[in-house]
Amino acid sequence: MFFSKDRKELRDIKEIMDQDEEMPVPVAPQMPPSVQLREKESAAPLFVKVDKYRDIISSIHEMKLYVSSTKQVFSVLQEIESLRSETLNVLRTTMQRLERSVIEMDAELLRPQGVTMTEEKSSEVTHIESSLTDLQKQLLDLKRELQGMK
């Protein structure tokens, strides 16, 4: 015989095999069924329907478009705000120049001696001034409301 084994070796092998059969196999602890269900629910599905996938992709694309357009709106608003600020500065400067010119012209005009001139405000000027005062009050009230909301 090519592969002859001693009887002693065969007995040793049998004993070892018998010992393996007698050893208790450790049992994994059972989780309550509710825990097992939660684990299954939290796992992502292996397959997704193609239609749902397309819907999700189109929704994401649509959201990207909304974000992009919102960014553009904000940049346009910022440009408008800077233009408004520049326009107000130009208007303020122009009004200051006009006021200086009026004061200079008024100072250079000759007035006859002995004649006192009283400045009369026209009803239109008083109406404009009162409207401006009202607008300033409304602006202050709005600012207070905005600060109250913060």
Backbone as ProteinMPNN parsed JSONL, in Angstrom:
{"seq_chain_A": "MFFSKDRKELRDIKEIMDQDEEMPVPVAPQMPPSVQLREKESAAPLFVKVDKYRDIISSIHEMKLYVSSTKQVFSVLQEIESLRSETLNVLRTTMQRLERSVIEMDAELLRPQGVTMTEEKSSEVTHIESSLTDLQKQLLDLKRELQGMK", "coords_chain_A": {"N_chain_A": [[0.82, -1.176, 0.0], [0.372, 2.175, -0.805], [-0.264, 4.463, 0.738], [-0.207, 3.883, 3.62], [-1.383, 3.785, 6.904], [-0.66, 3.925, 10.273], [-2.279, 2.046, 12.756], [-2.537, 3.274, 15.108], [-2.369, 5.973, 14.499], [-4.731, 6.241, 13.076], [-6.623, 5.812, 15.078], [-6.076, 8.023, 16.689], [-6.847, 10.088, 15.006], [-9.609, 9.537, 14.763], [-10.435, 9.958, 17.399], [-9.936, 12.684, 17.683], [-11.75, 13.696, 15.817], [-14.153, 12.889, 16.966], [-14.117, 14.432, 19.253], [-14.372, 16.975, 18.154], [-16.986, 16.865, 17.246], [-18.364, 16.786, 19.616], [-17.968, 19.281, 20.719], [-19.526, 22.277, 21.741], [-21.339, 24.395, 19.59], [-21.052, 27.828, 19.192], [-23.83, 29.981, 19.57], [-25.327, 32.594, 17.832], [-26.494, 35.557, 19.374], [-29.949, 36.189, 19.52], [-31.7, 38.849, 18.102], [-34.324, 41.056, 19.083], [-37.402, 40.98, 17.203], [-38.264, 43.552, 16.371], [-35.939, 45.099, 16.273], [-34.551, 43.798, 14.266], [-36.213, 44.37, 12.107], [-35.913, 47.13, 11.907], [-33.276, 47.327, 11.102], [-33.436, 46.228, 8.565], [-35.085, 48.108, 7.31], [-33.505, 50.406, 7.337], [-31.506, 49.831, 5.593], [-30.348, 50.481, 2.317], [-32.217, 50.076, -0.678], [-31.428, 47.474, -2.941], [-31.952, 47.535, -5.628], [-33.259, 50.045, -7.77], [-36.092, 51.418, -9.261], [-36.049, 52.265, -12.687], [-37.584, 54.386, -13.625], [-38.117, 55.831, -11.27], [-35.52, 56.553, -10.649], [-34.897, 58.185, -12.825], [-36.77, 60.222, -12.352], [-35.793, 61.241, -9.941], [-33.266, 62.155, -10.754], [-34.062, 64.121, -12.593], [-35.396, 65.833, -10.836], [-33.282, 66.665, -9.2], [-31.759, 67.995, -11.1], [-33.527, 70.044, -11.745], [-33.601, 71.381, -9.279], [-30.969, 72.291, -9.18], [-31.073, 74.12, -11.279], [-32.867, 75.974, -10.17], [-31.344, 76.901, -8.0], [-29.212, 78.048, -9.375], [-30.541, 80.062, -10.837], [-31.495, 81.575, -8.71], [-29.108, 82.47, -7.589], [-28.312, 84.124, -9.685], [-30.336, 86.029, -9.577], [-29.765, 87.185, -7.094], [-27.262, 88.316, -7.657], [-28.002, 90.184, -9.596], [-29.677, 91.776, -8.045], [-27.781, 92.791, -6.277], [-26.217, 94.298, -8.038], [-28.136, 96.167, -8.811], [-28.583, 97.411, -6.374], [-26.052, 98.565, -5.89], [-25.943, 100.299, -8.072], [-28.09, 101.946, -7.422], [-27.12, 103.098, -5.084], [-24.89, 104.497, -6.098], [-26.25, 106.276, -7.788], [-27.743, 107.73, -5.941], [-25.648, 109.009, -4.6], [-24.626, 110.626, -6.674], [-26.872, 112.216, -7.139], [-27.084, 113.498, -4.649], [-24.673, 114.948, -4.616], [-25.103, 116.61, -6.82], [-27.293, 118.073, -5.908], [-26.097, 119.439, -3.787], [-24.256, 121.045, -5.182], [-26.061, 122.58, -6.675], [-27.361, 123.908, -4.606], [-25.228, 125.419, -3.544], [-24.741, 127.059, -5.777], [-27.141, 128.496, -5.931], [-27.018, 129.875, -3.509], [-24.713, 131.43, -3.933], [-25.554, 132.972, -6.148], [-27.675, 134.321, -5.001], [-26.318, 135.833, -3.102], [-24.813, 137.524, -4.715], [-26.625, 139.079, -6.068], [-27.877, 142.306, -6.426], [-29.471, 144.271, -4.059], [-31.838, 146.688, -3.494], [-31.224, 149.363, -1.186], [-32.86, 149.713, 1.886], [-35.099, 148.388, 1.214], [-36.771, 145.748, 2.359], [-36.831, 142.34, 1.997], [-38.968, 139.753, 2.326], [-38.867, 136.336, 2.777], [-40.946, 134.211, 1.162], [-42.559, 131.227, 1.415], [-43.633, 129.028, -0.972], [-46.738, 127.321, -1.445], [-46.392, 124.911, -2.629], [-43.744, 124.203, -2.072], [-43.837, 123.941, 0.713], [-45.605, 121.822, 0.875], [-44.118, 119.76, -0.328], [-41.976, 119.627, 1.461], [-43.303, 118.802, 3.79], [-44.235, 116.329, 2.929], [-41.821, 114.983, 2.534], [-40.879, 114.93, 5.148], [-42.827, 113.301, 6.328], [-42.291, 110.917, 4.91], [-39.717, 110.367, 5.835], [-40.273, 109.817, 8.516], [-41.838, 107.511, 8.212], [-39.927, 105.786, 7.114], [-38.129, 105.58, 9.266], [-39.829, 104.299, 11.105], [-40.208, 101.853, 9.756], [-37.578, 100.887, 9.782], [-37.24, 100.472, 12.521], [-39.142, 98.453, 12.933], [-38.003, 96.399, 11.393], [-35.608, 95.978, 12.793], [-36.72, 95.076, 15.132], [-37.709, 92.619, 14.323], [-35.429, 91.147, 13.924]], "CA_chain_A": [[0.0, 0.0, 0.0], [1.123, 3.428, -0.881], [-0.532, 5.346, 1.866], [-0.616, 3.086, 4.769], [-1.288, 4.529, 8.149], [-0.638, 3.08, 11.452], [-3.561, 1.96, 13.438], [-2.501, 4.269, 16.184], [-2.695, 7.267, 13.884], [-6.152, 6.227, 12.751], [-7.349, 5.999, 16.331], [-5.898, 9.428, 17.095], [-7.684, 10.926, 14.129], [-10.998, 9.295, 15.152], [-10.67, 10.626, 18.684], [-9.992, 14.136, 17.437], [-13.007, 13.959, 15.115], [-15.221, 12.739, 17.941], [-14.057, 15.601, 20.137], [-14.921, 18.114, 17.405], [-18.437, 16.73, 17.195], [-18.898, 17.029, 20.944], [-17.797, 20.689, 21.115], [-20.735, 23.058, 21.466], [-21.193, 25.456, 18.592], [-21.614, 29.065, 19.751], [-25.032, 30.446, 18.89], [-25.406, 34.058, 17.794], [-27.643, 36.028, 20.146], [-31.077, 36.607, 18.697], [-32.194, 40.196, 18.363], [-35.788, 41.12, 19.027], [-37.853, 41.185, 15.819], [-38.368, 44.972, 16.03], [-34.598, 45.57, 15.927], [-34.228, 43.235, 12.961], [-36.974, 45.115, 11.1], [-35.303, 48.453, 11.735], [-32.06, 47.175, 10.311], [-33.826, 46.011, 7.181], [-35.624, 49.354, 6.787], [-32.461, 51.408, 7.159], [-30.632, 49.448, 4.491], [-30.785, 51.008, 1.032], [-32.627, 49.001, -1.573], [-30.379, 47.065, -3.863], [-32.344, 47.958, -6.965], [-34.181, 51.17, -7.835], [-36.753, 51.432, -10.559], [-35.439, 53.225, -13.613], [-38.44, 55.574, -13.666], [-37.857, 56.609, -10.052], [-34.169, 57.104, -10.79], [-35.003, 59.317, -13.763], [-37.482, 61.296, -11.658], [-34.873, 61.833, -8.964], [-32.252, 62.903, -11.505], [-34.682, 65.341, -13.13], [-35.652, 66.727, -9.695], [-31.994, 67.253, -8.812], [-31.399, 68.954, -12.156], [-34.42, 71.186, -11.571], [-33.123, 72.116, -8.099], [-29.743, 72.993, -9.575], [-31.491, 75.277, -12.069], [-33.421, 76.952, -9.236], [-30.225, 77.485, -7.252], [-28.475, 78.896, -10.306], [-31.323, 81.268, -11.122], [-31.536, 82.376, -7.485], [-27.815, 83.155, -7.515], [-28.333, 85.204, -10.664], [-31.217, 87.074, -9.049], [-29.029, 87.891, -6.048], [-26.221, 89.157, -8.261], [-28.688, 91.322, -10.22], [-30.099, 92.656, -6.947], [-26.593, 93.472, -5.774], [-25.874, 95.325, -9.022], [-29.153, 97.218, -8.708], [-28.328, 98.139, -5.124], [-24.864, 99.408, -6.064], [-26.343, 101.385, -8.979], [-28.94, 102.852, -6.64], [-26.23, 103.834, -4.186], [-24.133, 105.457, -6.908], [-27.186, 107.299, -8.256], [-28.038, 108.608, -4.803], [-24.469, 109.853, -4.372], [-24.594, 111.641, -7.737], [-27.981, 113.136, -6.877], [-26.721, 114.294, -3.474], [-23.628, 115.882, -5.042], [-25.736, 117.597, -7.7], [-28.1, 118.971, -5.07], [-25.182, 120.313, -3.048], [-23.76, 122.048, -6.138], [-27.17, 123.484, -6.975], [-27.574, 124.74, -3.423], [-24.141, 126.409, -3.514], [-24.958, 128.024, -6.865], [-28.25, 129.37, -5.541], [-26.531, 130.757, -2.441], [-23.802, 132.399, -4.558], [-26.343, 133.904, -6.968], [-28.443, 135.161, -4.088], [-25.394, 136.763, -2.457], [-24.304, 138.48, -5.696], [-27.676, 139.961, -6.566], [-27.964, 143.596, -5.74], [-30.779, 144.587, -3.516], [-31.884, 148.118, -3.14], [-31.179, 149.619, 0.25], [-34.106, 150.156, 2.477], [-36.185, 147.464, 0.875], [-36.579, 144.441, 2.999], [-37.565, 141.294, 1.288], [-39.271, 138.599, 3.167], [-38.937, 135.097, 2.0], [-42.237, 133.539, 1.25], [-42.518, 129.86, 0.923], [-44.822, 128.7, -1.757], [-47.484, 126.188, -0.887], [-45.826, 123.699, -3.213], [-42.527, 123.872, -1.334], [-44.226, 123.449, 2.039], [-46.205, 120.499, 0.678], [-43.015, 118.827, -0.583], [-41.236, 119.457, 2.712], [-44.1, 117.984, 4.716], [-44.237, 114.959, 2.396], [-40.507, 114.414, 2.824], [-40.835, 114.669, 6.586], [-43.644, 112.103, 6.554], [-41.565, 109.764, 4.378], [-38.617, 110.064, 6.75], [-40.862, 109.179, 9.691], [-42.222, 106.152, 7.828], [-38.69, 105.014, 6.98], [-37.644, 105.287, 10.613], [-40.713, 103.276, 11.671], [-39.891, 100.581, 9.096], [-36.284, 100.428, 10.295], [-37.472, 99.956, 13.875], [-39.829, 97.166, 12.799], [-37.025, 95.423, 10.906], [-34.702, 95.658, 13.892], [-37.505, 94.287, 16.078], [-37.848, 91.263, 13.777], [-34.14, 90.456, 14.044]], "C_chain_A": [[0.861, 1.236, 0.0], [0.975, 4.264, 0.377], [-1.016, 4.541, 3.058], [-0.411, 3.908, 6.028], [-1.287, 3.541, 9.288], [-2.01, 3.095, 12.086], [-3.64, 3.002, 14.549], [-2.882, 5.644, 15.644], [-4.178, 7.345, 13.56], [-6.997, 6.442, 13.999], [-7.264, 7.448, 16.8], [-6.802, 10.35, 16.275], [-9.147, 10.765, 14.498], [-11.328, 10.019, 16.446], [-10.802, 12.141, 18.503], [-11.312, 14.502, 16.768], [-14.184, 13.86, 16.08], [-15.259, 13.937, 18.89], [-14.644, 16.832, 19.44], [-16.437, 18.059, 17.37], [-19.063, 17.064, 18.537], [-18.819, 18.498, 21.346], [-19.064, 21.479, 20.779], [-20.42, 24.193, 20.47], [-21.804, 26.727, 19.177], [-22.784, 29.555, 18.888], [-25.058, 31.971, 18.967], [-26.631, 34.503, 18.575], [-28.733, 36.549, 19.202], [-31.517, 38.005, 19.106], [-33.715, 40.158, 18.341], [-36.223, 41.43, 17.59], [-37.933, 42.654, 15.429], [-37.016, 45.534, 15.615], [-34.211, 45.058, 14.554], [-34.967, 43.984, 11.863], [-36.358, 46.475, 10.843], [-34.051, 48.369, 10.882], [-32.397, 46.985, 8.845], [-34.335, 47.302, 6.551], [-34.53, 50.366, 6.502], [-31.53, 51.074, 6.01], [-31.21, 49.981, 3.188], [-31.199, 49.853, 0.133], [-31.523, 48.718, -2.584], [-30.685, 47.553, -5.269], [-33.338, 49.104, -6.861], [-34.811, 51.148, -9.218], [-36.159, 52.539, -11.414], [-36.263, 54.502, -13.672], [-38.211, 56.457, -12.446], [-36.492, 57.276, -10.135], [-34.193, 58.31, -11.718], [-35.708, 60.496, -13.111], [-36.563, 62.01, -10.674], [-33.823, 62.676, -9.669], [-32.848, 64.185, -12.06], [-34.992, 66.331, -12.01], [-34.368, 67.413, -9.246], [-31.572, 68.297, -9.831], [-32.247, 70.222, -12.026], [-33.987, 72.037, -10.376], [-31.855, 72.892, -8.416], [-30.081, 74.234, -10.385], [-32.06, 76.371, -11.165], [-32.313, 77.657, -8.459], [-29.459, 78.453, -8.146], [-29.239, 80.184, -10.588], [-31.421, 82.16, -9.892], [-30.227, 83.13, -7.29], [-27.775, 84.328, -8.482], [-29.199, 86.356, -10.181], [-30.496, 87.875, -7.971], [-27.943, 88.785, -6.637], [-26.845, 90.368, -8.937], [-29.144, 92.3, -9.147], [-28.92, 93.439, -6.379], [-26.164, 94.579, -6.737], [-26.853, 96.487, -8.95], [-28.896, 98.066, -7.472], [-27.109, 99.049, -5.253], [-25.168, 100.565, -7.011], [-27.187, 102.418, -8.242], [-28.083, 103.719, -5.727], [-25.432, 104.893, -4.949], [-25.028, 106.597, -7.382], [-27.532, 108.264, -7.132], [-26.859, 109.525, -4.495], [-24.377, 110.961, -5.413], [-25.686, 112.674, -7.501], [-27.661, 114.05, -5.699], [-25.677, 115.353, -3.845], [-24.217, 116.986, -5.916], [-26.57, 118.58, -6.891], [-27.218, 119.925, -4.269], [-24.62, 121.403, -3.957], [-24.843, 123.071, -6.454], [-27.416, 124.427, -5.808], [-26.491, 125.81, -3.31], [-24.322, 127.476, -4.588], [-26.067, 128.998, -6.511], [-27.793, 130.347, -4.472], [-25.608, 131.824, -3.02], [-24.571, 133.423, -5.382], [-27.125, 134.854, -6.082], [-27.538, 136.197, -3.433], [-24.927, 137.838, -3.436], [-25.369, 139.425, -6.227], [-27.71, 141.24, -5.734], [-29.388, 143.822, -5.277], [-30.771, 146.072, -3.167], [-31.896, 148.295, -1.619], [-32.534, 150.109, 0.721], [-35.276, 149.23, 2.154], [-35.868, 146.124, 1.538], [-37.438, 143.419, 2.265], [-37.771, 140.128, 2.26], [-39.4, 137.371, 2.267], [-40.285, 134.448, 2.237], [-42.085, 132.137, 0.678], [-43.808, 129.603, 0.155], [-45.486, 127.468, -1.144], [-46.926, 124.859, -1.413], [-44.589, 123.253, -2.441], [-42.883, 123.323, 0.039], [-44.85, 122.057, 1.937], [-45.114, 119.439, 0.472], [-42.238, 118.564, 0.699], [-42.007, 118.583, 3.694], [-44.155, 116.524, 4.24], [-42.917, 114.265, 2.692], [-40.372, 114.067, 4.301], [-41.64, 113.413, 6.926], [-42.928, 110.838, 6.068], [-40.408, 109.367, 5.29], [-39.136, 109.367, 8.008], [-41.246, 107.73, 9.387], [-40.993, 105.252, 7.688], [-38.123, 104.634, 8.344], [-38.498, 104.208, 11.282], [-40.42, 101.901, 11.07], [-38.567, 100.016, 9.591], [-36.445, 99.831, 11.685], [-38.158, 98.587, 13.826], [-38.866, 96.076, 12.342], [-36.058, 95.012, 12.004], [-35.42, 94.827, 14.949], [-37.666, 92.843, 15.628], [-36.57, 90.463, 13.919], [-34.043, 89.88, 15.419]], "O_chain_A": [[1.888, 1.34, 0.672], [1.951, 4.704, 0.985], [-2.197, 4.586, 3.404], [0.582, 4.617, 6.19], [-1.868, 2.458, 9.214], [-2.78, 4.046, 11.951], [-4.71, 3.524, 14.861], [-3.635, 6.382, 16.279], [-4.808, 8.386, 13.744], [-7.982, 7.18, 13.966], [-8.253, 8.026, 17.249], [-7.431, 11.266, 16.805], [-9.872, 11.758, 14.547], [-12.393, 10.626, 16.568], [-11.669, 12.781, 19.097], [-11.925, 15.511, 17.117], [-15.111, 14.666, 16.011], [-16.335, 14.391, 19.277], [-15.334, 17.634, 20.07], [-17.101, 19.092, 17.454], [-20.182, 17.575, 18.587], [-19.55, 18.919, 22.242], [-19.605, 21.367, 19.679], [-19.372, 24.836, 20.531], [-22.955, 26.71, 19.613], [-22.728, 29.541, 17.658], [-24.838, 32.558, 20.027], [-27.696, 33.896, 18.456], [-28.459, 37.25, 18.228], [-31.684, 38.305, 20.288], [-34.316, 39.327, 17.66], [-35.485, 42.076, 16.847], [-37.695, 42.986, 14.268], [-36.944, 46.358, 14.704], [-33.614, 45.786, 13.762], [-34.406, 44.213, 10.792], [-36.286, 46.926, 9.7], [-33.798, 49.233, 10.043], [-31.715, 47.527, 7.975], [-34.052, 47.571, 5.384], [-34.616, 51.111, 5.525], [-30.833, 51.954, 5.504], [-32.422, 49.937, 2.979], [-30.6, 48.778, 0.177], [-30.795, 49.613, -3.013], [-29.782, 47.939, -6.012], [-34.17, 49.124, -5.955], [-34.139, 50.89, -10.217], [-35.813, 53.611, -10.917], [-35.7, 55.593, -13.761], [-38.119, 57.679, -12.564], [-36.332, 58.43, -9.737], [-33.58, 59.337, -11.427], [-35.297, 61.642, -13.29], [-36.562, 63.238, -10.591], [-33.52, 63.787, -9.234], [-32.208, 65.235, -12.005], [-34.866, 67.54, -12.205], [-34.369, 68.607, -8.947], [-31.082, 69.365, -9.464], [-31.742, 71.334, -12.178], [-34.003, 73.266, -10.447], [-31.689, 74.027, -7.967], [-29.46, 75.281, -10.208], [-31.776, 77.552, -11.362], [-32.349, 78.875, -8.285], [-29.101, 79.55, -7.718], [-28.659, 81.269, -10.58], [-31.428, 83.384, -10.022], [-30.23, 84.289, -6.877], [-27.268, 85.399, -8.148], [-28.844, 87.522, -10.353], [-30.599, 89.101, -7.933], [-27.732, 89.899, -6.156], [-26.292, 91.466, -8.868], [-29.015, 93.513, -9.314], [-29.054, 94.614, -6.039], [-25.79, 95.67, -6.306], [-26.455, 97.649, -9.018], [-28.983, 99.293, -7.522], [-27.132, 100.184, -4.776], [-24.709, 101.686, -6.788], [-27.01, 103.622, -8.426], [-28.299, 104.926, -5.616], [-25.313, 106.035, -4.506], [-24.613, 107.756, -7.379], [-27.606, 109.474, -7.346], [-27.055, 110.694, -4.163], [-24.083, 112.108, -5.076], [-25.451, 113.874, -7.646], [-27.94, 115.248, -5.751], [-25.786, 116.51, -3.439], [-23.869, 118.157, -5.767], [-26.554, 119.781, -7.159], [-27.564, 121.093, -4.096], [-24.518, 122.559, -3.547], [-24.583, 124.273, -6.497], [-27.653, 125.618, -6.009], [-26.786, 126.969, -3.018], [-24.085, 128.658, -4.339], [-25.947, 130.197, -6.764], [-28.143, 131.527, -4.521], [-25.703, 132.993, -2.646], [-24.272, 134.616, -5.321], [-27.227, 136.046, -6.371], [-27.959, 137.336, -3.231], [-24.669, 138.967, -3.017], [-25.039, 140.473, -6.783], [-27.585, 141.223, -4.509], [-30.357, 143.596, -6.002], [-29.807, 146.606, -2.619], [-32.484, 147.506, -0.88], [-33.242, 150.828, 0.017], [-36.329, 149.312, 2.785], [-34.842, 145.491, 1.289], [-38.612, 143.644, 1.969], [-36.844, 139.628, 2.897], [-39.963, 137.405, 1.172], [-40.689, 134.182, 3.37], [-41.544, 131.933, -0.409], [-44.907, 129.93, 0.601], [-44.859, 126.692, -0.423], [-46.982, 123.832, -0.737], [-44.408, 122.063, -2.185], [-42.291, 122.339, 0.483], [-44.644, 121.214, 2.81], [-45.188, 118.349, 1.038], [-41.882, 117.423, 0.993], [-41.425, 117.721, 4.353], [-44.125, 115.6, 5.052], [-42.898, 113.09, 3.06], [-39.813, 113.028, 4.654], [-41.197, 112.572, 7.707], [-42.957, 109.808, 6.742], [-40.148, 108.181, 5.496], [-38.508, 108.433, 8.506], [-41.011, 106.833, 10.197], [-41.02, 104.091, 8.097], [-37.69, 103.5, 8.55], [-37.971, 103.313, 11.943], [-40.387, 100.901, 11.788], [-38.442, 98.809, 9.798], [-35.851, 98.797, 11.991], [-37.804, 97.679, 14.578], [-38.91, 94.955, 12.848], [-35.725, 93.834, 12.134], [-34.809, 93.973, 15.591], [-37.751, 91.94, 16.46], [-36.611, 89.238, 14.023], [-33.04, 89.25, 15.754]]}, "name": "protein", "num_of_chains": 1, "seq": "MFFSKDRKELRDIKEIMDQDEEMPVPVAPQMPPSVQLREKESAAPLFVKVDKYRDIISSIHEMKLYVSSTKQVFSVLQEIESLRSETLNVLRTTMQRLERSVIEMDAELLRPQGVTMTEEKSSEVTHIESSLTDLQKQLLDLKRELQGMK"}
